[in-house]
Amino acid sequence: MSLRQSPLADQHRTLDANLVDFGGWEMPVAYPTGTIAEHLACRNGAAMFDVSHLGSMRVEGPGAFDRLQATLTNDLAKIAPGRAQYTHLLDDADASVLDDIIVWWHPRTDGERDVFDVMPNASNTDRVIAALGGVDTTSTRAVIAVQGADARTIVEPVFAEAAAVGRFRVAHCTWQGAACVVAGTGYTGEPGIEIAVPVEAAGALWTALVDAGITPAGLGARDTLRLEAGLPLHGQELGPGITSLQAGLGWVVSWDKSAFAGREAALSEREAGVSRQLVGIATEGRRPARTGCAIKVDGVVSGEVTSGNFSPILGHGIAMGFVAPGLEAGTSVEVDVRGKALAGTVVDFPFVS
């Protein structure tokens, strides 16, 4: 089966990106500058990512609010039109996280009509549609994430309306006649915006942002940035058998809501206590731990690494992994990397503030 193409595929090829298969999409993992340079551009200035492979589904009209509110874990009543919210879709049987999702609640421009863009992980779009209904709009737009301390400053001359969108705000913006939806969201730990732009205008906007001096960055830098920020990745820190509580994300669950998928199982786990917990581990030297490596405490296996890499900012390895509950920050551990012990210390998230 052929890979799906981003609306920005031609732009990536023009920039000599290294394209790889990512969840059935051909996406850039890095550009000639390299992952570390792209990572540092985001931390020290601004970088931009094509995240068009993420799903988009439109849920709107009468009953849309109630449908999302009765299914997802977070409480939409805590926000309002023109805001975004992070939330989970849980398995009803064991409360494991079927997907972690950003909901963009559009500003109300048609009386009291509610419009939501639900943004699942790419491989989970069909599952989320089955749970919530709605229309898959992924193929109608590209999504460009501009991230970094200087992101809004550099975007402003190109797309002033978008640059003005605040953190976790959602706005309707127009660029050269193209109607866009912009949210103050991202996945790097840095301030920034994500722009959903119609396919026909996507290439021109991407090129204008590159010409303004924003560094194109691939999936490799996106992963090291989210790891430094201590942000979970579905399929590694979230997924089958992994609950919100185990991942340290109990704040995503509005326990006072009368209904959401997986509520009874989640309440049971909260009462009984978790069987494992997600922790951060700082390791010595540049050699990183990798997914699946055993984590040992006093020579006894306590769990395993779910994500690990070299931190360009810290200059040493960092990892996330599940261990037995009760392991506190400051605890010394060893990570078994292909039979060799790698010394580490349990640390709080984020690794990089």
C-alpha positions as CSV (number, residue, x, y, z in Angstrom):
1,M,0.0,0.0,0.0
2,S,1.4,3.4,-1.0
3,L,2.2,5.9,1.7
4,R,-0.1,8.9,2.3
5,Q,1.5,12.2,1.2
6,S,1.5,15.5,3.2
7,P,0.2,18.5,1.3
8,L,3.7,19.8,1.9
9,A,5.5,16.9,0.3
10,D,6.9,18.9,-2.6
11,Q,8.3,21.5,-0.1
12,H,10.1,18.8,1.9
13,R,11.7,17.4,-1.3
14,T,12.8,20.8,-2.4
15,L,14.5,21.2,1.0
16,D,16.2,17.7,0.6
17,A,14.4,16.3,3.7
18,N,15.1,12.7,4.7
19,L,11.6,11.2,4.2
20,V,10.5,8.1,6.1
21,D,7.4,6.0,6.7
22,F,5.7,7.3,9.8
23,G,2.3,5.7,10.6
24,G,1.5,5.2,6.9
25,W,2.6,8.7,5.9
26,E,5.8,9.8,4.1
27,M,7.1,12.4,6.5
28,P,10.4,14.3,7.1
29,V,12.5,12.9,9.9
30,A,15.2,15.5,9.4
31,Y,16.6,18.1,6.9
32,P,20.2,18.5,5.9
33,T,20.9,20.6,9.0
34,G,20.3,17.6,11.2
35,T,18.2,16.7,14.2
36,I,20.4,18.4,16.8
37,A,20.5,21.7,14.9
38,E,16.8,21.6,14.4
39,H,16.2,20.9,18.1
40,L,18.4,23.8,19.1
41,A,16.7,26.1,16.6
42,C,13.4,25.4,18.4
43,R,14.9,25.9,21.9
44,N,16.8,29.0,21.0
45,G,14.6,30.7,18.4
46,A,12.0,29.1,16.2
47,A,11.4,25.9,14.2
48,M,8.5,24.7,12.2
49,F,7.1,21.2,11.8
50,D,4.7,19.6,9.3
51,V,2.3,17.7,11.5
52,S,-0.3,17.2,8.8
53,H,-0.2,13.4,9.5
54,L,-2.1,14.0,12.7
55,G,-5.8,13.4,12.4
56,S,-8.5,16.1,12.3
57,M,-12.2,15.4,12.7
58,R,-14.9,18.0,12.8
59,V,-17.7,17.5,15.4
60,E,-20.3,20.3,15.2
61,G,-23.9,21.3,15.7
62,P,-26.6,20.3,18.3
63,G,-25.3,17.7,20.7
64,A,-21.6,18.1,19.8
65,F,-20.7,19.5,23.2
66,D,-22.7,16.8,25.0
67,R,-21.1,14.0,22.9
68,L,-17.6,15.0,23.6
69,Q,-18.3,15.8,27.3
70,A,-19.9,12.3,27.9
71,T,-17.0,10.5,26.2
72,L,-13.7,12.2,26.9
73,T,-12.0,12.5,30.3
74,N,-11.5,16.2,30.7
75,D,-14.3,18.7,31.4
76,L,-15.1,20.9,28.5
77,A,-17.2,23.1,30.8
78,K,-13.8,24.4,32.2
79,I,-13.1,26.1,28.9
80,A,-15.2,28.0,26.4
81,P,-15.4,28.7,22.6
82,G,-12.1,30.0,21.4
83,R,-10.1,27.6,23.7
84,A,-8.2,24.3,23.3
85,Q,-8.0,21.4,25.8
86,Y,-5.9,18.3,26.2
87,T,-7.9,15.2,27.0
88,H,-8.0,11.4,26.9
89,L,-10.2,8.7,25.3
90,L,-10.2,5.7,27.6
91,D,-11.0,2.0,27.1
92,D,-14.2,1.3,28.9
93,A,-12.9,-2.0,30.3
94,D,-9.6,-1.1,31.9
95,A,-9.3,2.7,31.5
96,S,-6.2,2.4,29.4
97,V,-5.6,5.4,27.1
98,L,-6.9,4.6,23.6
99,D,-5.7,8.1,22.5
100,D,-4.6,11.4,23.9
101,I,-6.3,14.2,22.1
102,I,-6.3,18.0,21.7
103,V,-9.8,19.5,21.2
104,W,-10.0,22.9,19.4
105,W,-13.2,24.6,20.3
106,H,-13.8,27.2,17.5
107,P,-15.0,30.7,18.4
108,R,-18.7,31.0,17.9
109,T,-19.4,32.8,14.7
110,D,-22.8,31.2,13.8
111,G,-25.1,32.1,16.7
112,E,-24.8,29.3,19.3
113,R,-23.6,26.7,16.9
114,D,-20.6,24.7,18.4
115,V,-17.8,23.6,16.2
116,F,-15.0,21.4,17.5
117,D,-11.9,20.1,15.8
118,V,-10.8,16.9,17.5
119,M,-7.1,16.2,16.9
120,P,-6.2,12.5,17.5
121,N,-3.0,10.7,16.8
122,A,-2.8,9.7,13.1
123,S,-3.2,5.9,13.6
124,N,-6.2,6.5,16.0
125,T,-8.4,8.6,13.8
126,D,-10.8,5.9,12.9
127,R,-11.1,4.8,16.5
128,V,-11.8,8.3,17.7
129,I,-14.4,8.8,14.9
130,A,-16.1,5.6,16.0
131,A,-16.3,6.9,19.6
132,L,-17.4,10.5,18.9
133,G,-18.8,10.6,15.4
134,G,-17.9,13.6,13.2
135,V,-16.3,14.0,9.8
136,D,-12.7,13.3,9.0
137,T,-11.2,16.5,7.6
138,T,-7.6,15.4,7.6
139,S,-7.3,15.5,3.8
140,T,-8.6,19.1,3.5
141,R,-5.8,20.9,5.3
142,A,-2.1,20.9,6.3
143,V,-1.0,21.6,9.9
144,I,2.1,23.7,10.4
145,A,3.4,23.9,14.0
146,V,5.7,26.9,14.6
147,Q,7.4,26.5,18.0
148,G,10.0,28.3,20.0
149,A,10.6,31.3,22.2
150,D,10.8,33.6,19.2
151,A,8.0,31.8,17.2
152,R,5.4,34.5,17.4
153,T,7.9,37.3,16.8
154,I,9.1,35.7,13.6
155,V,5.6,34.7,12.4
156,E,4.2,38.2,12.9
157,P,5.4,39.9,9.7
158,V,4.1,36.9,7.7
159,F,0.8,36.1,9.4
160,A,0.1,38.7,12.1
161,E,-3.3,37.2,13.0
162,A,-1.8,33.8,13.7
163,A,1.1,35.3,15.7
164,A,-1.4,37.0,18.1
165,V,-3.2,33.7,19.1
166,G,-2.4,33.0,22.8
167,R,-1.6,29.8,24.6
168,F,-4.4,27.3,24.3
169,R,-6.5,29.8,22.5
170,V,-8.2,29.0,19.1
171,A,-8.9,31.6,16.4
172,H,-10.2,32.0,12.9
173,C,-7.5,33.7,10.8
174,T,-7.1,34.5,7.1
175,W,-3.8,34.4,5.2
176,Q,-3.9,35.7,1.6
177,G,-7.6,34.8,1.3
178,A,-7.2,31.3,2.9
179,A,-9.4,30.7,5.9
180,C,-7.2,29.1,8.6
181,V,-7.8,27.8,12.2
182,V,-4.9,28.6,14.5
183,A,-4.4,27.3,18.1
184,G,-1.8,28.2,20.7
185,T,-0.8,24.5,21.1
186,G,2.3,22.4,20.4
187,Y,4.4,19.4,21.5
188,T,7.8,20.8,22.2
189,G,7.6,22.4,25.6
190,E,8.1,25.8,23.9
191,P,5.5,28.5,23.2
192,G,4.1,28.5,19.7
193,I,1.1,28.0,17.4
194,E,-0.3,25.3,15.2
195,I,-1.9,26.5,11.9
196,A,-4.5,24.4,10.1
197,V,-4.3,25.9,6.6
198,P,-6.3,24.7,3.5
199,V,-4.4,22.4,1.2
200,E,-4.3,24.9,-1.7
201,A,-2.5,27.5,0.4
202,A,-0.3,25.3,2.5
203,G,2.8,25.3,0.3
204,A,2.9,29.1,-0.1
205,L,2.5,29.6,3.7
206,W,5.3,27.1,4.4
207,T,7.6,28.8,2.0
208,A,6.8,32.2,3.4
209,L,7.6,31.0,6.9
210,V,10.9,29.5,5.8
211,D,11.8,32.7,4.0
212,A,11.1,34.6,7.2
213,G,13.9,32.6,8.9
214,I,12.1,29.8,10.6
215,T,14.1,26.5,10.6
216,P,12.2,23.5,9.1
217,A,12.5,20.6,11.6
218,G,11.5,16.9,11.2
219,L,10.1,14.2,13.4
220,G,13.4,13.4,14.9
221,A,13.7,16.9,16.6
222,R,10.0,16.8,17.5
223,D,10.7,13.6,19.4
224,T,13.8,14.8,21.3
225,L,12.0,18.1,22.1
226,R,8.9,16.4,23.5
227,L,11.2,14.0,25.5
228,E,13.1,16.9,27.1
229,A,9.7,18.4,28.0
230,G,8.6,15.2,29.6
231,L,5.6,14.8,27.2
232,P,4.2,11.3,26.7
233,L,4.0,9.7,23.2
234,H,1.0,7.4,22.4
235,G,2.3,4.0,21.7
236,Q,5.1,4.4,24.3
237,E,4.0,6.2,27.4
238,L,0.3,5.9,26.6
239,G,-1.6,3.1,24.9
240,P,-3.0,-0.4,25.6
241,G,-2.7,-1.3,29.2
242,I,-1.4,2.2,30.2
243,T,-3.8,4.4,32.2
244,S,-3.8,8.1,32.7
245,L,-2.9,7.6,36.4
246,Q,0.0,5.4,35.6
247,A,1.3,8.0,33.2
248,G,1.1,10.7,35.9
249,L,-1.7,12.4,34.0
250,G,-4.6,12.2,36.5
251,W,-5.1,15.9,36.1
252,V,-6.5,15.1,32.6
253,V,-9.4,13.2,34.2
254,S,-12.3,15.2,35.6
255,W,-13.3,12.8,38.3
256,D,-16.5,14.8,39.2
257,K,-18.1,14.3,35.8
258,S,-21.0,11.9,35.9
259,A,-19.9,10.1,32.8
260,F,-17.0,9.5,30.4
261,A,-15.7,6.3,28.7
262,G,-13.7,4.2,31.2
263,R,-14.9,6.2,34.3
264,E,-15.7,3.2,36.5
265,A,-12.4,1.4,35.7
266,A,-10.5,4.7,36.3
267,L,-12.2,5.3,39.6
268,S,-11.4,1.7,40.7
269,E,-7.7,2.2,39.9
270,R,-7.6,5.5,41.8
271,E,-9.1,3.8,44.8
272,A,-6.8,0.7,44.7
273,G,-3.6,2.6,43.6
274,V,-1.5,2.2,40.5
275,S,0.6,-0.9,39.8
276,R,3.3,1.2,38.2
277,Q,4.3,4.8,37.6
278,L,6.0,6.8,34.8
279,V,9.3,8.4,35.9
280,G,12.1,10.4,34.3
281,I,15.7,9.2,34.4
282,A,18.8,11.2,33.7
283,T,21.7,9.0,32.7
284,E,25.4,9.6,32.8
285,G,27.3,10.4,29.5
286,R,26.1,10.8,26.0
287,R,25.0,7.1,25.5
288,P,21.2,7.0,25.8
289,A,18.9,4.3,27.1
290,R,16.5,2.9,24.6
291,T,12.9,1.6,24.5
292,G,12.6,-1.8,26.2
293,C,15.8,-1.5,28.3
294,A,15.3,-2.8,31.9
295,I,15.4,-0.4,34.8
296,K,17.0,-1.8,37.9
297,V,17.0,-0.6,41.5
298,D,19.6,-2.2,43.8
299,G,20.1,-4.9,41.1
300,V,16.4,-5.8,40.9
301,V,14.4,-5.1,37.8
302,S,11.7,-2.5,38.6
303,G,10.5,-1.7,35.1
304,E,11.6,-0.7,31.6
305,V,12.3,2.3,29.5
306,T,9.6,3.5,27.1
307,S,11.5,6.4,25.5
308,G,15.2,7.4,25.6
309,N,17.6,9.7,23.7
310,F,20.4,12.1,24.0
311,S,19.4,15.6,25.3
312,P,21.0,18.3,23.2
313,I,20.3,20.9,25.9
314,L,21.5,18.9,28.9
315,G,24.4,17.1,27.1
316,H,23.6,13.7,28.5
317,G,21.0,10.9,28.1
318,I,17.4,11.1,29.3
319,A,14.7,8.5,29.4
320,M,11.1,7.9,30.5
321,G,10.0,4.6,31.8
322,F,7.5,2.7,34.0
323,V,8.7,1.4,37.3
324,A,7.2,0.1,40.5
325,P,5.2,2.8,42.4
326,G,6.9,4.8,45.1
327,L,10.2,5.4,43.4
328,E,11.2,8.9,44.3
329,A,13.2,11.6,42.6
330,G,16.9,11.3,43.6
331,T,16.8,7.5,43.6
332,S,19.8,5.9,41.8
333,V,19.0,3.3,39.1
334,E,20.8,1.3,36.5
335,V,19.6,0.8,33.0
336,D,20.6,-2.4,31.2
337,V,21.7,-1.3,27.7
338,R,22.5,-4.5,25.8
339,G,24.0,-6.1,28.8
340,K,25.9,-3.0,30.0
341,A,24.9,-1.1,33.1
342,L,24.2,2.6,32.5
343,A,24.0,4.6,35.7
344,G,21.1,7.0,36.2
345,T,19.0,9.0,38.6
346,V,15.2,9.4,38.9
347,V,14.3,13.0,38.2
348,D,11.1,15.1,38.0
349,F,9.5,16.1,34.7
350,P,10.2,18.1,32.7
351,F,13.9,17.4,32.0
352,V,14.2,20.9,30.5
353,S,11.9,23.7,31.6
